[in-house]
Amino acid sequence: MTVLIVSESYFGNTRTVAQAITSGLAHELGPDAVTVLRPGGAPHELPPELDLLLVGAPTHEFSMPKAQSRRQAAEKGATDGDTVGVREWLQKITPRGDLRVLTFDTSIRMKFMPGSASKAAFKSLKKRGFRMAERGQSFYVADTAGPLVDGEEQRAEAWGRQLADSLSG
């Protein structure tokens, strides 16, 4: 089983979630089964042996980050970002209709959330031809810069274990 996680992060929270998911997956599948990449370093042609793709991003303005929101994050002290994000990467990858893809994000918990990065990524993947795309999880941060809300890192690791079980079972 092989898993690729492609995620972007600006304050480090989404990166922490991706690492926790990786830990959960690796616990069940082994450490060599999971690769984590930033969108700028992720392949445009997904390997045929790939069993699961996870796509993660922080929620910016109820969607995936874009150039303007990246600049705004940098103005607020973000030091972990790249110029190429999930939004741009999704437009360049070659779709695979047979590949299971799940999305995840980090968001501030709100009573009514009109949109999120995971929802926007899910819609983009479906539109691009990833028939087996699913909207995954939102993991919550206390504020724009974080930190993650208590228990979210553990919840991300548990989700990774659940995903691994679904692959091997």
QUILIN-V840888 format. One record per backbone hydrogen bond with DSSP energy under -1.0 kcal/mol. NH is the residue of the N-H (numbers start at 1). CO is the residue of the C=O. E is the energy in kcal/mol with one decimal. If there is no record, write none. Layout:
{{NH:CO:E} {NH:CO:E}}
This chain:
{{3:33:-3.1} {4:52:-2.3} {5:35:-3.1} {6:54:-2.9} {7:37:-2.0} {8:56:-1.6} {16:12:-2.0} {17:13:-2.1} {18:14:-2.6} {19:15:-2.4} {20:16:-2.2} {21:17:-2.7} {22:18:-2.4} {23:19:-2.3} {24:20:-2.1} {25:21:-2.7} {26:22:-3.3} {27:23:-1.9} {29:25:-3.2} {30:26:-2.2} {33:30:-1.4} {35:3:-2.2} {37:5:-3.0} {41:38:-1.5} {50:47:-1.7} {51:2:-2.3} {52:2:-1.3} {53:100:-2.1} {54:4:-2.8} {55:102:-2.5} {56:6:-2.6} {57:104:-1.4} {59:106:-2.9} {60:63:-2.6} {63:60:-1.3} {70:66:-2.4} {71:67:-2.1} {72:68:-2.2} {73:69:-2.1} {74:70:-2.3} {75:71:-2.2} {76:72:-1.1} {77:74:-1.6} {78:73:-2.5} {79:10:-1.1} {80:10:-2.2} {89:85:-2.4} {90:86:-2.9} {92:89:-1.5} {93:89:-1.5} {94:44:-2.9} {99:96:-1.4} {101:132:-1.4} {102:53:-2.4} {103:134:-1.4} {104:55:-2.2} {105:137:-1.7} {106:57:-1.1} {107:139:-2.1} {120:116:-2.3} {121:117:-2.7} {122:118:-2.3} {123:119:-2.3} {124:120:-2.2} {125:121:-2.7} {126:122:-2.5} {127:123:-2.4} {128:124:-1.8} {129:126:-1.2} {130:125:-2.5} {131:129:-1.5} {133:130:-1.5} {134:101:-2.6} {139:105:-2.7} {141:107:-2.3} {142:147:-3.2} {146:143:-1.6} {149:140:-2.9} {152:149:-2.2} {155:151:-2.1} {156:152:-2.3} {157:153:-2.0} {158:154:-2.4} {159:155:-2.2} {160:156:-2.1} {161:157:-1.9} {162:158:-2.2} {163:159:-2.6} {164:160:-2.2} {165:161:-2.4} {166:162:-2.0} {167:163:-1.4} {168:164:-2.3} {169:165:-1.8}}
